[in-house]
Amino acid sequence: MEELVGLREGSSGKPVTLQELWGPCPRIRRGIRRALEWLKERLFRVGEDWYFLMALGVLMALISYAMNFAIGRVVRAHKWLYREVGDGHLLRYLSWTVYPVALLSFSSGFSQSITPFSGGSGLPELKTMLSGVVLEDYLDIKNFGAKVVGLSCTLATGSTIFLGKVGPFVHLSVMISAYLGRVRTKTMGESQNKAKEIEMLAAAAAVGVATVFAAPFSGVLFSIEVMSSHFSVWNYWRGFFAATCGAFMFRLLAVFNSEQETITSIYKTRFRVDVPFDLPEIFFFVALGAICGVLSCAYLFCQRNFLRFIKTNRYTSKLLATSKPLYAALAALILASVTYPPGVGRFMASRLSMAEHLHSLFDNNSWALMTRNSSPPWPAEPDPQNLWFEWYHPRFTIFGTLAFFLIMKFWMLILATTIPMPAGYFMPIFIIGAVIGRLLGEALSVAFPEGIVAGGEVNPIMPGGYALAGAAAFSGAVTHTISTALLAFELTGQIVHALPVLMAVLAANVISQNCQPSFYDGTIMAKKLPYLPWIRGRKTGSYPVTVEHFMNCTLTTLAKDMPLEEVIKAVTSTDATQFPLVETRESQILVGSVERTHLVQALQTESASWAPGQQRCLQDVLAGGCPTQPVTLQLSPETSLHELKKAISTLINPPPPK
């Protein structure tokens, strides 16, 4: 039956078929047919990276939003229980502390029982993997379930334990990427490509950040700065495409659930746009960056050494080895007791969630000036319109509560990083930096209550701008990244403080990078993970250094024409795990290497077939099936250290084929 598509113009109503309509236009028909075939070929390639990256971004956005939704319900249930138990201090204390203790114990016990790789943020291990080191089972799918359940329980404790989700979510995104990659390889019948796998893992790291903060630009830059020792520009579009899909879907779900009217930033601010800061304030922003740099060095030093102490101390190491849930419960009890609102928590704004902490700290108004002649009451419940009331105490004042919060959270976060459970540490560091900036901003607002005069105009100082700069500077100094400045703009939706925030971040990084390794590098060193570090010498004196200073010239080499008696003598005289293999004893041309275990096994097999008086050489053993490793990188003694670093990074992340 022919398909009817319309009526012929001027006809008496007789229908016209598609064939009759296009019959006189064969050239147009062929062009349209070729265009449709080309479009079909491009769009319906199941193995294309576009589909893979889009599926990764959408899937991680769904997981992130579902976790936030479920965790929000659990946190509200905890607050309801705390309100409904009555005024008795014992019951209120138990309702405040038992809840996080139980959740953290379960988080640690469950995740560690499934796999020991689920603890911590996961970023140090991922950084090690992207540098070329293979960590077995770290990206296994069973680790994904343990990480999701454990992280959900950790975040359900709210601001009591004061931990985030960025690091674990990057780990989850990379695990999903690895799993989808294996599925695609089996479906398309492709062979495994190590370089392609590393490219997708780097893009997945950007998706993890983007689906937490809805910040695709800073997510890509953060993954480049933190995760990749050598980043290929070819992989740039992958990270941006996947991160944009994830961030868009994450915010779109909030609109669908009637949480937002449209797609907006998460921590929206209302800074003054016409004159956000006066020119003399640039000096104070740079000074804030220097303060954040010094404090970040103190934090990194204390955190790394305390982690080593916990691992080497006789009692704590035994407790972590035998009963991780018990250690988590004890640490959670200490942290929850300190944050109990009627107690010490009254001076730390402990009733606020981490999101409410940032919303209040980014406030435009000066709390010190607002409380100079009045004392706002402490409400029975946090007022969503006046969250800053939680930071005020008539005896401590605003400066006392901010400073006390900073001191207490400094050691509490260090303690929390030792708990063996899935948790992120970026968000707490971000909030601590915001408190540092807020403290300086409040001090300046008191010193200059009418603002700083510049060009005949007076503009009041906005402490919220200093809180934004402090958050970006301190978190950037701890992680050795610059992208935290862009993250601050994407989180708030305003870029009016672009120059002072960037200058503060740069000043903080100058101090931090010259004094301490980053948080992730320090954790790698504390855990003794294999990793190719950056060259510490930033001065020009490090460039003349050659690999000759580090070469081991006393290696035992094996030649293919070496008699087996000499091979056995060389193997038994040393305990080396690997032997360089040269072509002949005369030429000394390096052709590869052979593992000790493989060589010993081959020699034992060959010895049974030796005929008396028969002269055999190593070439006969290698021809019999003894595996060897080809040469992937050759260096001369004159190769500089920087050239070696670049060569190794290129070997780990090779450029794509043209």
N, C-alpha and C positions, 0 to 999 in steps of 0.2 A: 504494500500500500504506500503510495507516494505521499510525502509530507507536504502539506499545503502551507505556504508562507505568506500569501497576500493576494491582492487583486491587481491585474494588469491595468495600467492607467488608460482611461478612455474606453475600457471594455464594458460589457453589459453585466459584469458581476461574476464572470468566470474565474475560478481560483487559478493561481499560478504556482507551479512547483518550484522547488529550489533549483533543480537542474535546468529548467527553462529560464529562470531568472539569471543564472550565472553562465549559461551556455555560450553567449557571445563574447565572453571575457576570459579566454584561456590563460593569458599572461597574468592577469590579476589573480586568478584562481591558483595558479602555480606558486605565485609569490606568497599568497596567504597560507597555502598549504605548507610551504617550506618554513615560513615564520612560526606556524603552530608546531611543526615538528621540532624546530630548534628550541622553542620555549618548553615543550614537553621534555626534551632531552635535558635541558638545564634544570628544570624545576623538580623533576622526578628521579633524580639520582639519589638513591637512598644512602649511598656511602659518602655523599658530599659532606664537607666540614660544616656547611651552613646548617644542615639539619641536626647534626651532632651538637653543635654549639647552642643552637636555639633550644633543643631539648634539654640540654644541661642547664641553661639559664632558667627556663620555665620550671623545671623540676626542683631546682634548689630554691626558687622563690616560693613555690608551694610548701616545701618542707619548712622554710624559715617562717613563713606566716602561720602555718599550722602549729609550730612550736611556740611562737609568741602567743597565739590564741589560747592554747592549752595552759601555758605557764601563767598567763594573766588570770585565768580562772582559779588556779591553785593559789596564787598570791592573794587574790581577793578572799578566798576561803580562809587563809591564815589570818588576814586582818579581821575578818568577821569573828573568828574564834577568839582572837585577842580582845575584841570589844565585848563579846557576850559572856565571858567568864566572870565578870563582875569586877569589883574594886579590890578584892583581896590580892595583895602583892605576891603571895606564893603561887596562886593559880595563874596570875598574869605572867609571872616569871617563867613558870613551866610551859605555858602556852607559847611564849616567845622563844624559848630555847629548845624545847623538845622537838619542835617542828623541824628546824634546820638540822639538828643533830641526827634525827631519823633519816632525813632526805640525803644528807651527805654520807652517812654510813651506808645506805643502800646504793648510792651512786658509786662510791668507791668499791664496795664489795661486788656489785653486779658487773661493772665494767671490767674490773681486774680479773674476775672469774672467767669472763669470756675470752679476753686477750689482754696481755700486759701492755700493749701498745696504745690503749685507749686513754691512758692518763695524760694529764697536762693539756697544753694547747695544741700540740702536734706540729707547730711551725718549725721548731728546730730540726725535727726529724725530716720534715718535707724539704727544708733547705738543704739538708744533707743528701737527700735523694736526688734533687734537681742538680746537684753538683756532680752526679755520676755514681754515687755510692748506692749499692743495692741493699735494701733492708727487706728481708724476707717477711712476707705475710703482713707488712705494714698497711698495704692498701687492700687487704682482703675484705670481702663483703661482710663477713661476720663482725669485723671491727666496726663497720658502719652502724649496725644495730646497737652494739655496746656503747658507742659514742653518742648516739641519739638519746638513748634512755638515760645514760649517765649525765649528759649535758642538761637534759630537761630537768632532772632532779636537782642539779646544781643551781640552775637559774631559778627554780621554784622557791629557793630560799630567799629571794629578793635581795635587798641591800644589806641584809644581816651579814652575809658572808662577803658581799661586795665583789662579785666576779662577773665577767661578761661572756660573750659567745663568739667573738671574732675569730680567734685562733682555731678552736674546734670546728667552726663552720667552714673555714678554709680547708681543713683536713677532710671534712665530710664531702665538700665539693670535689676535691681531688680523688677521693675514693669512688664517687659516682662517675667521674670522668674515666677512671681506669676501668671500671666495670662496663660502662657503655662502650669503651674502646675494645674490650675483649668480645663483647656481643657483636659489634660491627665487624670485627676481624673474622669471627666464625661465620657470620651471616653472608658476608661478601666473599669469603674464601681467600682473604688476603693473608700475606705473611706478616709477622710482627715486625714493626719498624720502630727501633728504639728512639731515633731522632723525632719521629712523628709523635710518639708517646710523650716525650718530654715537652714538646710544644703544646700538646693538649693539657698536660698537667699545669703548665704555667698559665694557660688561659683559665683553667678551672680555679686557680688560686685567686684570680681577679674576680671571678663570679662569687666566691665565698665572701669577699669584702663587700661587693656591690649589693648582695641580697641581705646583708645585715643593716647597712646604712643607707641603702638606695643611692649609692654614690658610685656610678660607673667609672668616672674619670680617675678619681683618687684610688679606686679599687685596682685599676690597671697599673697605675704608677706605683702603688704600694707593693703589688706583686713583683714588679720589676726590681724595686729597691731592696725588698726583704728576701724574696725567694730565689732570684736568679743571680748566679755569679757571672753569667755572660748571657745577655739577652739579644736575640736575633730580631731585627726590625721586621723581618718577614712574619713574625708571630704577632705583630702589633695589632692587626685588624681582628685576629681571633679573640684576643682579650677584650677589645672594645665591643665587638659584636655580642659575645656571650654575656659580658657584664651589663650591657645596655638591655638585653632581653630580660636578664634576671632582675635588674633594678626596676624596669618598667612593670613587669608582672607583679613584683612585690608591692609596689605602691598602688597598682590597679586593684589588687585584692582588698586593700584598705577602703578604696572607693566602693567596691561592690558590697562590702560589709557595712556600709554607711558610717564608717569611722572618719572619713574625710569627704568633703564635697568635690574635690578634684585632686589631682596629683600634685602634692606640695612636698617641701622638705620636712624632715622628721622633727627637728628642733628649730622651728621657725622663730626668727628674731625680728625686732622692729627698731633697729638702730637708726639714728638720725642720718638721713641720706645727704642733705645739702652740705653740712660740715661735720662729718663723723669724728674728726679729731683735728686738733690744731698742730701746726708744724713743730712747735717745741716738744710736743708729746712724743715725737719720734725717738727722742733720747730715752724717754722712760720705757718705751716698748723695747728698745735694744737692751736697756738695763734689765728688763724683765726676762729677755732671752738669756742673758748672762746668768741671772739667778737660777733660771730653770736648768741651764747647763750644769751649774755647780751642784744643784740638788739632785739632778739625774745621776751624776757621777757618784754621789754618796749613796743613792738608792741602788745603783747597779753593783757597787762594791759590796754593800751589806747583803743584798739578795744573793749574789753569787757565793759569797763566803758562808752565809747561813745555810744555803742548800748543800754545800760541801760538808758543813758541820753535821747536818742532819744525816747525811749518808755515811759519815765516818764515825759518828758517835756510837758507842757500844750499845746504849739503851735504845736510842731512836732507830738505829739501823736494824736492830733485832725486832723491834716492834713493827717496822715497815716490812720486814721480811716474813714475819709470821702472822700479823694481824693488821692489815691495812685499814679495814673498817673501824677498828678500835682507835687507831691514830687519827683517822678522819673525824670520829666522834669527839675525841678529846679536843682537837683543834677547833671544831665547830662550837663546842661548849664554851671555850674561851672567847671566841669571836662573838657569839650570840650574847653572852653575859655582859660583855663590854658595851654592846649596842642596845641594851635593855633601856627603853625610853624613860621610865621614871628614875633611872640611875644615871650612869655616865652618858648614856645615849642621848639624854636631854641636851647636852652641849655639842652634839655631833649631827643634829638633824637626822637622826636615825629612822624617823618615821617616814621619810621620803624615799621613794624608789630612785633608781639610778637615773631614769629619764627625768624625774622631777628635780633631781639634783641639778642637772644641766639646765632645765628650764628656769629654775630659780637663779642660778649663777649667771646666766646670760641676761638678767634683768637690766634695763637701762638705768633705773634710778639708783641713787646712792643710799644704801641702808643706813650708813653712819649719820648722814644729814637728816634722814627721816626720823631717826630715833634720838636726835640730839635733845629735843625738848619734850618728847613723849615716849611712853613705854607701851608698845602694843601688847595685848594679852596673849598668853600661850593658849591657843584653841584646843578644845577637847579632841578634835580631829583636824588634820591638815586642811587648810582652806585652799582650794584649787586656784582662787583668784589672788591669794596672798601667801604663796609658798615661802616667801622670805621670812615670815614670822617664825618658821622653824629654826632659823639661824640666829635668832635674837634671844638673849638672856640678860635680864637687868643687871646682874652682877658681872657677867663675863663681857658684855657688849658684843658688838658684831666682830670686832677684831679678836676677841678672846675665843669665840666659838670657831671662827675660821682657822685660827692658829692651832687650836686644840684638835680640830678635825684633821688638820694636816699632819700633826705629830702622831696622832693615834693611827690614822690610816696608813701612815708610812710603815710602821712595824706590823700592823695587822695584814696588810697586803703581802708583805714578805713571808709571814707565817702561812697565809693562804696558798702561796705558790708551792709550798712543800707538800700539800695534801695530794695524794695519788688519786685523782679523779679528773674527768674531762672538765676543763674550765678555760676561759679566756682571760687575759690579763691586760688587754689594750684599753678597754673601756674604763676600768678603775684608774689607770694611769692618766687617761684623758681627763677624768673628773678631778684628780689631784692637781693636775696642771691648771685646771679652771679655778680651783680654790686659790692657788698661788697667785694667779693673775687677779682674781677678785680682791684678794688681800691688798695687793699693791694699788689697785684701782680705788678702793675705799680710802686708803691712806692719802692718795693724791686728791681725792674729792674733799677730804677734810683740810688738807694743806691749801688747796685752792677752791674754796667753796663757791666762788663766783665764776670759776673757770680760768683758763690761762688766756691772757690778752695777746692776741696776734692780729696785727693789721687793724687795730682799732675796734675789733669785734670780740665779744666775750661769749664763749660757748661752754656750757657746763661739761665737766668730765663725765664720761660714761664708763663706770666700772665694768659693765658687761663686755665692752670691747676688750678690756684688759684680760677678762676671764677667757674670752675666745682666743686671744693671743697666747695666754699661758697654757691653755689646753693643747694647742697645736705645738707650742715650743717644747713643753715637757715631754709629751708623747713622742715627738720627733726626736728629741735628744735620747730618750730611752731606747728607741728602736733604730736610731741612726737613719732617719728618713726625712725627706723634705715634703713628701706628698701629704703629710698631716695638715699642712697649711691649706691645700686644696680640699682636703676632707672637711675641714672646719667650715669652709665656704659652702660646700654641698650640703652639709648637715643643717646649716642655718638659712640657706637660701639667699644670703647677702654677701656681697664681695666688697663692701665699702671700706673694710679694713685690710684690703689686700696687701698694700705695701708695708704697713707696720707689722702685720702678722708674719709675713715672709721674712722680714728683717729679724724678728724675734726668733723664728725657727732657725735661721742661718746662724745667728749668734749662739744659740743653744747647741747646735750641732758642732760648731767650731770647737767648743770646750769639751763636749762629750766625746767626740770621735778622737780627740787627741789624748784623752785620759783613760777611757774605759772602753772595753768591747760592748757591743750592743746587748740588749736583753737576750736575744736569740743566740748570738754567738757565745755569750756567757753561759747559757744553759747547755749549749753544745759542748763547751769545755768541761762543765761540771758533770755532765753525763758521759764524757769521754767518747763522743760520737766521732767517727772519721769525717773530716771535712777539710776542704781546701781553703785556707783562710786568706784574707786580703793581705797584701804587703803593707806592713805597718808603717814603714818609712815613707813619709809623704814628701820629703825633701829631695832635691836633685842628687844628693849623695847616694841615694839608693839605686840609681840607674846604672852606674858603672859596675855594680855587683854582678858577677857572672856565676853560672852554675858550677864552675870549677871549685868554688869554695865549699860546695856541699856534696860533691861527687865522692863516691866510695871507690877507690882505685884498687882495692884488695879483693875484688870479687873472683870467685872461681869460675872460669869459663870452660865450656865443653865444646869440642870441635867434632864435626861429623866424621872425620877420618881418625878420631882418637880410638885406640884399641880399648876393648871392653875392660881389660885389667886396669888400665889407667882410669877409666870412667868409674869403676867400683871404688878405686882408691880415693878419687876425688870426692865421691859422694859420701863415703864413710868418714872422711877427714873433716867434714864441716857439717853444720846443722842448718844450712841455708834451706829455705823452703822453695826456692826457685833458682834456676841456673841459666845464665845467658848462653845462647847457642850460636856459634860462629860456623862459617862455611868450612874452612880448613885452618889448621894450625899456622900456616904460613900467611894466608891472606887476612885472617882475623876480621872478616866481613860479618857483621851481625845480621842474622837472619831470623831470629826469634828467641823464644825462651821455652824451657820445659820445667814442669812442676816436679818437685822431688818425689811426691807420692806416686805419680804416674810413672816416673822413671824407675823407681825401686820395684814397682809392681811388674813392669816390663822386663827388667833384668832378672827377676825371680822366675818369670815365665820362660825366658829365653835360655836360662842356664840349664834347664832340663834337656834341651835339644842340642847342646854343644857336643860336637864330636871331638875326640882326643886329638890334640895338636892343631886343631882348626883355629886360624887367626880371624877373629871377627872384630868389627868396629861398631861405633855408635850408630852409623848410618843403617846398619842391618836391624838394630832394635827399633829405630824410628820408622823404618819401612814396614816393620811388623805390626804397626798400629799404635805406637806410643804417641799420644796427642802432644802437639806443640802449639805455642801461641805466636802468631806473627808479630812483627814489629809494627807498632802503630805510631810511635813517636821516637825520633832520633835527635839527639842533642850533641852539640860540640861543646868542648869546655869553654869556648868564648861566648856561648849564648847568654844573654843577660837575663836577670831574674824576671824582669817585666815581660820579656819575650816568652819566657817559659810559662808564665801565668796566662798570657794570652793564648799560647798554643794549646795548653791543657783545657782552657775554657772552650776554645773552638772545637777541640776533639770531643768534649762532652756534649756541646750543642752545635753540631755541624750545620752549615748553611743548607737551605733546601736546594734540590737539583733544579737547574734551569730548564 
